[in-house]
Amino acid sequence: MRSSPSSGVPMASTMGIMTAISRLHMRGRRGSLLTCPHKFDTCLQSIGTDVAAEVQAPGKDEAEAKNGRKSLHTVHKEGQEQADRSVLISCQGRTTDKKFLKYLSRHGDVQKYFYYESFGTYAVVEFASQESVASLLEEAAVPSFVHEAVLPFKSRLLSLKSLSVSDLQSPQSRQRSQTQTSMPINELVQRLSREETIDRQMTALTEACQLTEENVRLRFLVCSLLKDIANVFFSECAIRPFGSSVNGFGKLGCDLDMFLDLNGINGHNAKTPKSGFSLEYQMKQSSSERLVTQSILSVIGTCVDQFVPGCVGVQKILKARCPLVGFTHQPSGLQCDLTTNNGVAMKSTELLYLYGELDPRVRCLVFTVRSWARTLNITSSIPGAWISNFSLTIMVLFFLQRRSPPIIPTLDQLRDLAGPGDECTVEGHDCTFVSDWSKIPPQSNTETLEQLLGEFFDFYATFSFSTMSINIRKGKEQHKPETSPLYIQNPFETSLNVSKNVNVTLLQRFVTLCQESSWLLQQSKTNGPIGGTKGSSPAPWGLASLLLPSQVARMKARKKRRSETTGARVKSLIESLNSKNQPNKSSS
């Protein structure tokens, strides 16, 4: 299927504009997040499906409210509903809050709103009902340009125009903008240095780095805005965030991974009569699922590029192992990747979310190790031989499974606890694990975060990477099936090594830095917090000392000196051996 502005896409989009707008106050049916060819019935418990919601016990919501934990299904459902009732407004100048809200309230009750900065000032506004959104959109005008034409697609990204100077105010009297980026490292070090224990430092780091409620709402809203254009072609589709945006381990500023869910068109609720007539849709056929995926993403990518305001730098990466469309959503400041037919990634998201909810220490340790790795350039946003954040998270989970007693169960144990409704196979891969968390036995490990961080460094400083692999499905070391320096088995696609890109040099550096950090943590812990003089910040200690840029430089310098010393010893030994082997000139 070809997709170019001149091959019918604009016509199709233009013809579907009114249809798409009319759907703004109607939620499309939620289809299965997983693609399970010929085995749809085995995926009833996938995240966010209508069928899964029907299968779940009536008291599940009550159980969630009682224990204070939400399932990922609930998080998705609430996030999508909030996003569908929301608009994104560019606020030129400094708008008076009172008058702004009064204007919006003419269309209905405003449930929540907040400001943030990204290429200007924006407001996310959530109404109590979708009818209020439709009313607001009916009042919005189409902009007119003297020398330029406009593309006729109406989205929920709007611009607020102030017709009177009295509607503007100083920034000091307006609600504070929400933070959408991570804290600078020097500021983070100062904050951590004021904490009294390493446990508190790790908790404070997690609170400073993790996605805020507002940032998560913004991500769901971006997905909802993209769904409006996709609905023109696929009326029952949904676009959902996955990966770090919703698995509980996302850091402020992380990419937004989105999944185009087309399973709503499967018609799995349609009942075939036993006699008489029946109807079915006529649809084009393709030789493979991959070609279908590439065609769909090509068309959606063209539409995003041509029609969706605020989306720039659109790239169609269709020949990758997992085809995707990448772009920057300028109004939110998010780098976005849109995929479809990526069920294994969705189940990985659900699994990581489950592990993070089982014990609060899991997320704190993951955030701490990730921040440490990023500061020491073990991880990077640039493709290369780095350890990825996903691989690092799996390493933390594996370490927690290896504690005595374990802090989290293995994936095989979660599978053994699964019921008949949890059975799920995705593209031939067993993705089954328990969805009823009450079946998971409570853990009895009482180690502190400080103990776990030190033990994590010691564990991997002595791990036999040369012969053993990391496997959270089994929760124990296994002999590597290949010669890659670092072998971390994909939890579901078990034949894949998620760290195949890591080279020997980077792995050796990781081990050395684990050794260094373990020693530094012990030294700093002995010293304890040291108060600064009046008006000055306390001296960095504990975790803060590991993240201090100057400390990182010293660690690298020590490593370089050791390398130079070792090199000098080897050179001296070689020279000594050569001198012994040379004939004695005085005796000749």
Secondary structure, DSSP 8 states (H G I E B T S, - for coil): ----TTTTHHHHHHHTHHHHHHGGGS------SS--TT-GGGGTTSTT-HHHHHHS-TTHHHHHHHHT---HHHHHHHHHHHHHTEEEEEE-S-B-HHHHHHHHHTTS-EEEEEEEESSSEEEEEEESSHHHHHHHHHH------SS--------SEEEE---SGGGB--GGGS---B--S---HHHHHHHHHT-SSHHHHHHHHHHHHB--HHHHHHHHHHHHHHHHHHTTT-TT-EEEEEGGGTSS--BTT--EEEEEE-GGGG-TT----SSS----------S-HHHHHHHHHHHHHHHHHHHSTTEEEEEEE-SSSS-EEEEEETTTTEEEEEEES-HHHHHHHHHHHHHHHH-HHHHHHHHHHHHHHHHTTSS-SSSSSS--HHHHHHHHHHHHHTSSS-SS--HHHHHHT--GGG--EETTEE------GGGS--------HHHHHHHHHHHHHS--TTTEEB-TTTTS-EE-SS--SS-BB-SSSTT-BTTTT--HHHHHHHHHHHHHHHHHHHHHHHH--B---TTS--B--THHHHH-HHHHHHHHHHHHHHHHHHHHHHHHHHHHHHHHHS--GGG-
